[in-house]
Amino acid sequence: MPAGGDPVTVIMVDGLTRTQIVQYAGASGDFNPLHTDEIFATEVAGHASLIAHGMLTMGLIGLALCDVVEQERVTGFGGRFKQPVLPGDSLTAEISMEAGDEPDVISITLVARNQNGNEVFVGYAVATAGSSNLP
């Protein structure tokens, strides 16, 4: 798995739909009205719209990561949510790799941005050295 160089950009989702958000609610069992009830999300919680689950965003960036690094080589993955993801948002992942602190370990930086270039998630992954789809 080569490390260093320019970040790899992966499209996570092009126009996230309300249907996808509600489907994730069903799959996860998280029916918090912030994610499923437009009136609650806007009038009670003060958001611009209902918002996607943070774990949906994290799952999407995890899929993007596995487009670049073989899943079985990923040994750690985490991050934080910086801004809500809304219906209609298009998200891209920037994945950067460098040598880790230990031999045969790759340190990976993950950044998800919406169509306006705003960071919605920043995180990390750790992987063992091996093959990848990096140039």
Phi and psi in radians as a Rosetta constraint file:
Dihedral C 1 N 2 CA 2 C 2 CIRCULARHARMONIC -1.165 0.35
Dihedral N 2 CA 2 C 2 N 3 CIRCULARHARMONIC 2.609 0.35
Dihedral C 2 N 3 CA 3 C 3 CIRCULARHARMONIC -2.166 0.35
Dihedral N 3 CA 3 C 3 N 4 CIRCULARHARMONIC 2.755 0.35
Dihedral C 3 N 4 CA 4 C 4 CIRCULARHARMONIC 1.520 0.35
Dihedral N 4 CA 4 C 4 N 5 CIRCULARHARMONIC -3.138 0.35
Dihedral C 4 N 5 CA 5 C 5 CIRCULARHARMONIC 1.583 0.35
Dihedral N 5 CA 5 C 5 N 6 CIRCULARHARMONIC -2.980 0.35
Dihedral C 5 N 6 CA 6 C 6 CIRCULARHARMONIC -1.252 0.35
Dihedral N 6 CA 6 C 6 N 7 CIRCULARHARMONIC 2.617 0.35
Dihedral C 6 N 7 CA 7 C 7 CIRCULARHARMONIC -1.099 0.35
Dihedral N 7 CA 7 C 7 N 8 CIRCULARHARMONIC 2.602 0.35
Dihedral C 7 N 8 CA 8 C 8 CIRCULARHARMONIC -1.619 0.35
Dihedral N 8 CA 8 C 8 N 9 CIRCULARHARMONIC 2.349 0.35
Dihedral C 8 N 9 CA 9 C 9 CIRCULARHARMONIC -1.863 0.35
Dihedral N 9 CA 9 C 9 N 10 CIRCULARHARMONIC 2.276 0.35
Dihedral C 9 N 10 CA 10 C 10 CIRCULARHARMONIC -2.227 0.35
Dihedral N 10 CA 10 C 10 N 11 CIRCULARHARMONIC 2.303 0.35
Dihedral C 10 N 11 CA 11 C 11 CIRCULARHARMONIC -1.290 0.35
Dihedral N 11 CA 11 C 11 N 12 CIRCULARHARMONIC 2.147 0.35
Dihedral C 11 N 12 CA 12 C 12 CIRCULARHARMONIC -1.526 0.35
Dihedral N 12 CA 12 C 12 N 13 CIRCULARHARMONIC -0.823 0.35
Dihedral C 12 N 13 CA 13 C 13 CIRCULARHARMONIC -2.770 0.35
Dihedral N 13 CA 13 C 13 N 14 CIRCULARHARMONIC 2.461 0.35
Dihedral C 13 N 14 CA 14 C 14 CIRCULARHARMONIC -1.967 0.35
Dihedral N 14 CA 14 C 14 N 15 CIRCULARHARMONIC 1.673 0.35
Dihedral C 14 N 15 CA 15 C 15 CIRCULARHARMONIC 1.389 0.35
Dihedral N 15 CA 15 C 15 N 16 CIRCULARHARMONIC 1.219 0.35
Dihedral C 15 N 16 CA 16 C 16 CIRCULARHARMONIC -1.018 0.35
Dihedral N 16 CA 16 C 16 N 17 CIRCULARHARMONIC 2.301 0.35
Dihedral C 16 N 17 CA 17 C 17 CIRCULARHARMONIC -1.770 0.35
Dihedral N 17 CA 17 C 17 N 18 CIRCULARHARMONIC 2.761 0.35
Dihedral C 17 N 18 CA 18 C 18 CIRCULARHARMONIC -1.048 0.35
Dihedral N 18 CA 18 C 18 N 19 CIRCULARHARMONIC -0.646 0.35
Dihedral C 18 N 19 CA 19 C 19 CIRCULARHARMONIC -1.055 0.35
Dihedral N 19 CA 19 C 19 N 20 CIRCULARHARMONIC -0.765 0.35
Dihedral C 19 N 20 CA 20 C 20 CIRCULARHARMONIC -1.092 0.35
Dihedral N 20 CA 20 C 20 N 21 CIRCULARHARMONIC -0.683 0.35
Dihedral C 20 N 21 CA 21 C 21 CIRCULARHARMONIC -1.140 0.35
Dihedral N 21 CA 21 C 21 N 22 CIRCULARHARMONIC -0.780 0.35
Dihedral C 21 N 22 CA 22 C 22 CIRCULARHARMONIC -1.195 0.35
Dihedral N 22 CA 22 C 22 N 23 CIRCULARHARMONIC -0.632 0.35
Dihedral C 22 N 23 CA 23 C 23 CIRCULARHARMONIC -1.085 0.35
Dihedral N 23 CA 23 C 23 N 24 CIRCULARHARMONIC -0.684 0.35
Dihedral C 23 N 24 CA 24 C 24 CIRCULARHARMONIC -1.136 0.35
Dihedral N 24 CA 24 C 24 N 25 CIRCULARHARMONIC -0.667 0.35
Dihedral C 24 N 25 CA 25 C 25 CIRCULARHARMONIC -1.000 0.35
Dihedral N 25 CA 25 C 25 N 26 CIRCULARHARMONIC -0.777 0.35
Dihedral C 25 N 26 CA 26 C 26 CIRCULARHARMONIC -1.128 0.35
Dihedral N 26 CA 26 C 26 N 27 CIRCULARHARMONIC -0.725 0.35
Dihedral C 26 N 27 CA 27 C 27 CIRCULARHARMONIC -1.191 0.35
Dihedral N 27 CA 27 C 27 N 28 CIRCULARHARMONIC -0.632 0.35
Dihedral C 27 N 28 CA 28 C 28 CIRCULARHARMONIC -1.592 0.35
Dihedral N 28 CA 28 C 28 N 29 CIRCULARHARMONIC -0.347 0.35
Dihedral C 28 N 29 CA 29 C 29 CIRCULARHARMONIC 1.403 0.35
Dihedral N 29 CA 29 C 29 N 30 CIRCULARHARMONIC 0.140 0.35
Dihedral C 29 N 30 CA 30 C 30 CIRCULARHARMONIC -1.705 0.35
Dihedral N 30 CA 30 C 30 N 31 CIRCULARHARMONIC 1.681 0.35
Dihedral C 30 N 31 CA 31 C 31 CIRCULARHARMONIC -1.800 0.35
Dihedral N 31 CA 31 C 31 N 32 CIRCULARHARMONIC 0.521 0.35
Dihedral C 31 N 32 CA 32 C 32 CIRCULARHARMONIC -0.902 0.35
Dihedral N 32 CA 32 C 32 N 33 CIRCULARHARMONIC 2.308 0.35
Dihedral C 32 N 33 CA 33 C 33 CIRCULARHARMONIC -1.091 0.35
Dihedral N 33 CA 33 C 33 N 34 CIRCULARHARMONIC -0.281 0.35
Dihedral C 33 N 34 CA 34 C 34 CIRCULARHARMONIC -1.047 0.35
Dihedral N 34 CA 34 C 34 N 35 CIRCULARHARMONIC -0.470 0.35
Dihedral C 34 N 35 CA 35 C 35 CIRCULARHARMONIC -1.754 0.35
Dihedral N 35 CA 35 C 35 N 36 CIRCULARHARMONIC -0.276 0.35
Dihedral C 35 N 36 CA 36 C 36 CIRCULARHARMONIC -2.245 0.35
Dihedral N 36 CA 36 C 36 N 37 CIRCULARHARMONIC -0.216 0.35
Dihedral C 36 N 37 CA 37 C 37 CIRCULARHARMONIC -2.178 0.35
Dihedral N 37 CA 37 C 37 N 38 CIRCULARHARMONIC 1.819 0.35
Dihedral C 37 N 38 CA 38 C 38 CIRCULARHARMONIC -1.004 0.35
Dihedral N 38 CA 38 C 38 N 39 CIRCULARHARMONIC -0.771 0.35
Dihedral C 38 N 39 CA 39 C 39 CIRCULARHARMONIC -1.124 0.35
Dihedral N 39 CA 39 C 39 N 40 CIRCULARHARMONIC -0.784 0.35
Dihedral C 39 N 40 CA 40 C 40 CIRCULARHARMONIC -1.069 0.35
Dihedral N 40 CA 40 C 40 N 41 CIRCULARHARMONIC -0.828 0.35
Dihedral C 40 N 41 CA 41 C 41 CIRCULARHARMONIC -1.086 0.35
Dihedral N 41 CA 41 C 41 N 42 CIRCULARHARMONIC -0.644 0.35
Dihedral C 41 N 42 CA 42 C 42 CIRCULARHARMONIC -1.566 0.35
Dihedral N 42 CA 42 C 42 N 43 CIRCULARHARMONIC -0.875 0.35
Dihedral C 42 N 43 CA 43 C 43 CIRCULARHARMONIC -1.462 0.35
Dihedral N 43 CA 43 C 43 N 44 CIRCULARHARMONIC -0.600 0.35
Dihedral C 43 N 44 CA 44 C 44 CIRCULARHARMONIC -1.591 0.35
Dihedral N 44 CA 44 C 44 N 45 CIRCULARHARMONIC -0.851 0.35
Dihedral C 44 N 45 CA 45 C 45 CIRCULARHARMONIC -1.569 0.35
Dihedral N 45 CA 45 C 45 N 46 CIRCULARHARMONIC -0.277 0.35
Dihedral C 45 N 46 CA 46 C 46 CIRCULARHARMONIC 1.405 0.35
Dihedral N 46 CA 46 C 46 N 47 CIRCULARHARMONIC 0.284 0.35
Dihedral C 46 N 47 CA 47 C 47 CIRCULARHARMONIC -1.433 0.35
Dihedral N 47 CA 47 C 47 N 48 CIRCULARHARMONIC 2.879 0.35
Dihedral C 47 N 48 CA 48 C 48 CIRCULARHARMONIC -1.269 0.35
Dihedral N 48 CA 48 C 48 N 49 CIRCULARHARMONIC -0.380 0.35
Dihedral C 48 N 49 CA 49 C 49 CIRCULARHARMONIC -2.886 0.35
Dihedral N 49 CA 49 C 49 N 50 CIRCULARHARMONIC 3.112 0.35
Dihedral C 49 N 50 CA 50 C 50 CIRCULARHARMONIC -1.131 0.35
Dihedral N 50 CA 50 C 50 N 51 CIRCULARHARMONIC 2.780 0.35
Dihedral C 50 N 51 CA 51 C 51 CIRCULARHARMONIC -2.148 0.35
Dihedral N 51 CA 51 C 51 N 52 CIRCULARHARMONIC 2.623 0.35
Dihedral C 51 N 52 CA 52 C 52 CIRCULARHARMONIC -1.253 0.35
Dihedral N 52 CA 52 C 52 N 53 CIRCULARHARMONIC 2.646 0.35
Dihedral C 52 N 53 CA 53 C 53 CIRCULARHARMONIC -1.091 0.35
Dihedral N 53 CA 53 C 53 N 54 CIRCULARHARMONIC 2.429 0.35
Dihedral C 53 N 54 CA 54 C 54 CIRCULARHARMONIC -1.016 0.35
Dihedral N 54 CA 54 C 54 N 55 CIRCULARHARMONIC -0.685 0.35
Dihedral C 54 N 55 CA 55 C 55 CIRCULARHARMONIC -1.226 0.35
Dihedral N 55 CA 55 C 55 N 56 CIRCULARHARMONIC -0.384 0.35
Dihedral C 55 N 56 CA 56 C 56 CIRCULARHARMONIC -1.165 0.35
Dihedral N 56 CA 56 C 56 N 57 CIRCULARHARMONIC -0.788 0.35
Dihedral C 56 N 57 CA 57 C 57 CIRCULARHARMONIC -1.058 0.35
Dihedral N 57 CA 57 C 57 N 58 CIRCULARHARMONIC -0.771 0.35
Dihedral C 57 N 58 CA 58 C 58 CIRCULARHARMONIC -1.147 0.35
Dihedral N 58 CA 58 C 58 N 59 CIRCULARHARMONIC -0.670 0.35
Dihedral C 58 N 59 CA 59 C 59 CIRCULARHARMONIC -1.112 0.35
Dihedral N 59 CA 59 C 59 N 60 CIRCULARHARMONIC -0.695 0.35
Dihedral C 59 N 60 CA 60 C 60 CIRCULARHARMONIC -1.145 0.35
Dihedral N 60 CA 60 C 60 N 61 CIRCULARHARMONIC -0.692 0.35
Dihedral C 60 N 61 CA 61 C 61 CIRCULARHARMONIC -1.272 0.35
Dihedral N 61 CA 61 C 61 N 62 CIRCULARHARMONIC -0.503 0.35
Dihedral C 61 N 62 CA 62 C 62 CIRCULARHARMONIC -1.108 0.35
Dihedral N 62 CA 62 C 62 N 63 CIRCULARHARMONIC -0.716 0.35
Dihedral C 62 N 63 CA 63 C 63 CIRCULARHARMONIC -1.097 0.35
Dihedral N 63 CA 63 C 63 N 64 CIRCULARHARMONIC -0.729 0.35
Dihedral C 63 N 64 CA 64 C 64 CIRCULARHARMONIC -1.085 0.35
Dihedral N 64 CA 64 C 64 N 65 CIRCULARHARMONIC -0.729 0.35
Dihedral C 64 N 65 CA 65 C 65 CIRCULARHARMONIC -1.017 0.35
Dihedral N 65 CA 65 C 65 N 66 CIRCULARHARMONIC -0.733 0.35
Dihedral C 65 N 66 CA 66 C 66 CIRCULARHARMONIC -1.296 0.35
Dihedral N 66 CA 66 C 66 N 67 CIRCULARHARMONIC -0.152 0.35
Dihedral C 66 N 67 CA 67 C 67 CIRCULARHARMONIC -1.307 0.35
Dihedral N 67 CA 67 C 67 N 68 CIRCULARHARMONIC -0.328 0.35
Dihedral C 67 N 68 CA 68 C 68 CIRCULARHARMONIC -1.936 0.35
Dihedral N 68 CA 68 C 68 N 69 CIRCULARHARMONIC -0.646 0.35
Dihedral C 68 N 69 CA 69 C 69 CIRCULARHARMONIC -2.138 0.35
Dihedral N 69 CA 69 C 69 N 70 CIRCULARHARMONIC 2.350 0.35
Dihedral C 69 N 70 CA 70 C 70 CIRCULARHARMONIC -1.027 0.35
Dihedral N 70 CA 70 C 70 N 71 CIRCULARHARMONIC 2.287 0.35
Dihedral C 70 N 71 CA 71 C 71 CIRCULARHARMONIC -0.922 0.35
Dihedral N 71 CA 71 C 71 N 72 CIRCULARHARMONIC -0.735 0.35
Dihedral C 71 N 72 CA 72 C 72 CIRCULARHARMONIC -1.196 0.35
Dihedral N 72 CA 72 C 72 N 73 CIRCULARHARMONIC -0.216 0.35
Dihedral C 72 N 73 CA 73 C 73 CIRCULARHARMONIC -1.563 0.35
Dihedral N 73 CA 73 C 73 N 74 CIRCULARHARMONIC -0.252 0.35
Dihedral C 73 N 74 CA 74 C 74 CIRCULARHARMONIC -1.326 0.35
Dihedral N 74 CA 74 C 74 N 75 CIRCULARHARMONIC 2.147 0.35
Dihedral C 74 N 75 CA 75 C 75 CIRCULARHARMONIC -1.987 0.35
Dihedral N 75 CA 75 C 75 N 76 CIRCULARHARMONIC -0.152 0.35
Dihedral C 75 N 76 CA 76 C 76 CIRCULARHARMONIC -2.759 0.35
Dihedral N 76 CA 76 C 76 N 77 CIRCULARHARMONIC 2.610 0.35
Dihedral C 76 N 77 CA 77 C 77 CIRCULARHARMONIC -2.837 0.35
Dihedral N 77 CA 77 C 77 N 78 CIRCULARHARMONIC 2.261 0.35
Dihedral C 77 N 78 CA 78 C 78 CIRCULARHARMONIC -2.935 0.35
Dihedral N 78 CA 78 C 78 N 79 CIRCULARHARMONIC -3.141 0.35
Dihedral C 78 N 79 CA 79 C 79 CIRCULARHARMONIC 2.905 0.35
Dihedral N 79 CA 79 C 79 N 80 CIRCULARHARMONIC -2.923 0.35
Dihedral C 79 N 80 CA 80 C 80 CIRCULARHARMONIC -2.442 0.35
Dihedral N 80 CA 80 C 80 N 81 CIRCULARHARMONIC 2.692 0.35
Dihedral C 80 N 81 CA 81 C 81 CIRCULARHARMONIC -1.628 0.35
Dihedral N 81 CA 81 C 81 N 82 CIRCULARHARMONIC 2.268 0.35
Dihedral C 81 N 82 CA 82 C 82 CIRCULARHARMONIC -1.821 0.35
Dihedral N 82 CA 82 C 82 N 83 CIRCULARHARMONIC -0.440 0.35
Dihedral C 82 N 83 CA 83 C 83 CIRCULARHARMONIC -2.786 0.35
Dihedral N 83 CA 83 C 83 N 84 CIRCULARHARMONIC 2.545 0.35
Dihedral C 83 N 84 CA 84 C 84 CIRCULARHARMONIC -1.105 0.35
Dihedral N 84 CA 84 C 84 N 85 CIRCULARHARMONIC 2.573 0.35
Dihedral C 84 N 85 CA 85 C 85 CIRCULARHARMONIC -1.754 0.35
Dihedral N 85 CA 85 C 85 N 86 CIRCULARHARMONIC 2.267 0.35
Dihedral C 85 N 86 CA 86 C 86 CIRCULARHARMONIC -1.956 0.35
Dihedral N 86 CA 86 C 86 N 87 CIRCULARHARMONIC 2.766 0.35
Dihedral C 86 N 87 CA 87 C 87 CIRCULARHARMONIC -0.966 0.35
Dihedral N 87 CA 87 C 87 N 88 CIRCULARHARMONIC 2.450 0.35
Dihedral C 87 N 88 CA 88 C 88 CIRCULARHARMONIC 1.613 0.35
Dihedral N 88 CA 88 C 88 N 89 CIRCULARHARMONIC -0.296 0.35
Dihedral C 88 N 89 CA 89 C 89 CIRCULARHARMONIC -1.147 0.35
Dihedral N 89 CA 89 C 89 N 90 CIRCULARHARMONIC 2.474 0.35
Dihedral C 89 N 90 CA 90 C 90 CIRCULARHARMONIC -1.910 0.35
Dihedral N 90 CA 90 C 90 N 91 CIRCULARHARMONIC 2.278 0.35
Dihedral C 90 N 91 CA 91 C 91 CIRCULARHARMONIC -2.085 0.35
Dihedral N 91 CA 91 C 91 N 92 CIRCULARHARMONIC 2.422 0.35
Dihedral C 91 N 92 CA 92 C 92 CIRCULARHARMONIC -2.166 0.35
Dihedral N 92 CA 92 C 92 N 93 CIRCULARHARMONIC 2.608 0.35
Dihedral C 92 N 93 CA 93 C 93 CIRCULARHARMONIC -1.896 0.35
Dihedral N 93 CA 93 C 93 N 94 CIRCULARHARMONIC 2.409 0.35
Dihedral C 93 N 94 CA 94 C 94 CIRCULARHARMONIC -1.920 0.35
Dihedral N 94 CA 94 C 94 N 95 CIRCULARHARMONIC 2.124 0.35
Dihedral C 94 N 95 CA 95 C 95 CIRCULARHARMONIC -2.082 0.35
Dihedral N 95 CA 95 C 95 N 96 CIRCULARHARMONIC 2.067 0.35
Dihedral C 95 N 96 CA 96 C 96 CIRCULARHARMONIC -2.093 0.35
Dihedral N 96 CA 96 C 96 N 97 CIRCULARHARMONIC 2.446 0.35
Dihedral C 96 N 97 CA 97 C 97 CIRCULARHARMONIC -2.187 0.35
Dihedral N 97 CA 97 C 97 N 98 CIRCULARHARMONIC 2.578 0.35
Dihedral C 97 N 98 CA 98 C 98 CIRCULARHARMONIC -2.628 0.35
Dihedral N 98 CA 98 C 98 N 99 CIRCULARHARMONIC 2.855 0.35
Dihedral C 98 N 99 CA 99 C 99 CIRCULARHARMONIC -1.053 0.35
Dihedral N 99 CA 99 C 99 N 100 CIRCULARHARMONIC 2.439 0.35
Dihedral C 99 N 100 CA 100 C 100 CIRCULARHARMONIC -1.455 0.35
Dihedral N 100 CA 100 C 100 N 101 CIRCULARHARMONIC -3.075 0.35
Dihedral C 100 N 101 CA 101 C 101 CIRCULARHARMONIC -1.287 0.35
Dihedral N 101 CA 101 C 101 N 102 CIRCULARHARMONIC -0.342 0.35
Dihedral C 101 N 102 CA 102 C 102 CIRCULARHARMONIC -2.027 0.35
Dihedral N 102 CA 102 C 102 N 103 CIRCULARHARMONIC 2.687 0.35
Dihedral C 102 N 103 CA 103 C 103 CIRCULARHARMONIC -1.037 0.35
Dihedral N 103 CA 103 C 103 N 104 CIRCULARHARMONIC 2.566 0.35
Dihedral C 103 N 104 CA 104 C 104 CIRCULARHARMONIC 1.106 0.35
Dihedral N 104 CA 104 C 104 N 105 CIRCULARHARMONIC 0.395 0.35
Dihedral C 104 N 105 CA 105 C 105 CIRCULARHARMONIC -2.111 0.35
Dihedral N 105 CA 105 C 105 N 106 CIRCULARHARMONIC 2.374 0.35
Dihedral C 105 N 106 CA 106 C 106 CIRCULARHARMONIC -1.970 0.35
Dihedral N 106 CA 106 C 106 N 107 CIRCULARHARMONIC 2.288 0.35
Dihedral C 106 N 107 CA 107 C 107 CIRCULARHARMONIC -1.707 0.35
Dihedral N 107 CA 107 C 107 N 108 CIRCULARHARMONIC 2.249 0.35
Dihedral C 107 N 108 CA 108 C 108 CIRCULARHARMONIC -2.126 0.35
Dihedral N 108 CA 108 C 108 N 109 CIRCULARHARMONIC 2.294 0.35
Dihedral C 108 N 109 CA 109 C 109 CIRCULARHARMONIC -1.806 0.35
Dihedral N 109 CA 109 C 109 N 110 CIRCULARHARMONIC 2.334 0.35
Dihedral C 109 N 110 CA 110 C 110 CIRCULARHARMONIC -2.096 0.35
Dihedral N 110 CA 110 C 110 N 111 CIRCULARHARMONIC 2.311 0.35
Dihedral C 110 N 111 CA 111 C 111 CIRCULARHARMONIC -2.376 0.35
Dihedral N 111 CA 111 C 111 N 112 CIRCULARHARMONIC 2.201 0.35
Dihedral C 111 N 112 CA 112 C 112 CIRCULARHARMONIC -1.863 0.35
Dihedral N 112 CA 112 C 112 N 113 CIRCULARHARMONIC 2.319 0.35
Dihedral C 112 N 113 CA 113 C 113 CIRCULARHARMONIC -2.170 0.35
Dihedral N 113 CA 113 C 113 N 114 CIRCULARHARMONIC 2.592 0.35
Dihedral C 113 N 114 CA 114 C 114 CIRCULARHARMONIC -1.513 0.35
Dihedral N 114 CA 114 C 114 N 115 CIRCULARHARMONIC -3.104 0.35
Dihedral C 114 N 115 CA 115 C 115 CIRCULARHARMONIC -1.114 0.35
Dihedral N 115 CA 115 C 115 N 116 CIRCULARHARMONIC -0.281 0.35
Dihedral C 115 N 116 CA 116 C 116 CIRCULARHARMONIC -1.619 0.35
Dihedral N 116 CA 116 C 116 N 117 CIRCULARHARMONIC 0.012 0.35
Dihedral C 116 N 117 CA 117 C 117 CIRCULARHARMONIC 1.493 0.35
Dihedral N 117 CA 117 C 117 N 118 CIRCULARHARMONIC 0.063 0.35
Dihedral C 117 N 118 CA 118 C 118 CIRCULARHARMONIC -1.377 0.35
Dihedral N 118 CA 118 C 118 N 119 CIRCULARHARMONIC 2.357 0.35
Dihedral C 118 N 119 CA 119 C 119 CIRCULARHARMONIC -1.198 0.35
Dihedral N 119 CA 119 C 119 N 120 CIRCULARHARMONIC 2.231 0.35
Dihedral C 119 N 120 CA 120 C 120 CIRCULARHARMONIC -1.922 0.35
Dihedral N 120 CA 120 C 120 N 121 CIRCULARHARMONIC -0.339 0.35
Dihedral C 120 N 121 CA 121 C 121 CIRCULARHARMONIC -2.664 0.35
Dihedral N 121 CA 121 C 121 N 122 CIRCULARHARMONIC 2.389 0.35
Dihedral C 121 N 122 CA 122 C 122 CIRCULARHARMONIC -2.252 0.35
Dihedral N 122 CA 122 C 122 N 123 CIRCULARHARMONIC 2.420 0.35
Dihedral C 122 N 123 CA 123 C 123 CIRCULARHARMONIC -2.825 0.35
Dihedral N 123 CA 123 C 123 N 124 CIRCULARHARMONIC -2.883 0.35
Dihedral C 123 N 124 CA 124 C 124 CIRCULARHARMONIC -2.555 0.35
Dihedral N 124 CA 124 C 124 N 125 CIRCULARHARMONIC 2.813 0.35
Dihedral C 124 N 125 CA 125 C 125 CIRCULARHARMONIC -2.528 0.35
Dihedral N 125 CA 125 C 125 N 126 CIRCULARHARMONIC 2.770 0.35
Dihedral C 125 N 126 CA 126 C 126 CIRCULARHARMONIC -2.225 0.35
Dihedral N 126 CA 126 C 126 N 127 CIRCULARHARMONIC 2.409 0.35
Dihedral C 126 N 127 CA 127 C 127 CIRCULARHARMONIC -2.467 0.35
Dihedral N 127 CA 127 C 127 N 128 CIRCULARHARMONIC 2.715 0.35
Dihedral C 127 N 128 CA 128 C 128 CIRCULARHARMONIC -1.403 0.35
Dihedral N 128 CA 128 C 128 N 129 CIRCULARHARMONIC 2.657 0.35
Dihedral C 128 N 129 CA 129 C 129 CIRCULARHARMONIC -1.151 0.35
Dihedral N 129 CA 129 C 129 N 130 CIRCULARHARMONIC 2.568 0.35
Dihedral C 129 N 130 CA 130 C 130 CIRCULARHARMONIC 2.983 0.35
Dihedral N 130 CA 130 C 130 N 131 CIRCULARHARMONIC -2.651 0.35
Dihedral C 130 N 131 CA 131 C 131 CIRCULARHARMONIC -1.546 0.35
Dihedral N 131 CA 131 C 131 N 132 CIRCULARHARMONIC 2.796 0.35
Dihedral C 131 N 132 CA 132 C 132 CIRCULARHARMONIC -2.680 0.35
Dihedral N 132 CA 132 C 132 N 133 CIRCULARHARMONIC 3.080 0.35
Dihedral C 132 N 133 CA 133 C 133 CIRCULARHARMONIC -1.683 0.35
Dihedral N 133 CA 133 C 133 N 134 CIRCULARHARMONIC 0.237 0.35
Dihedral C 133 N 134 CA 134 C 134 CIRCULARHARMONIC -1.209 0.35
Dihedral N 134 CA 134 C 134 N 135 CIRCULARHARMONIC 2.569 0.35
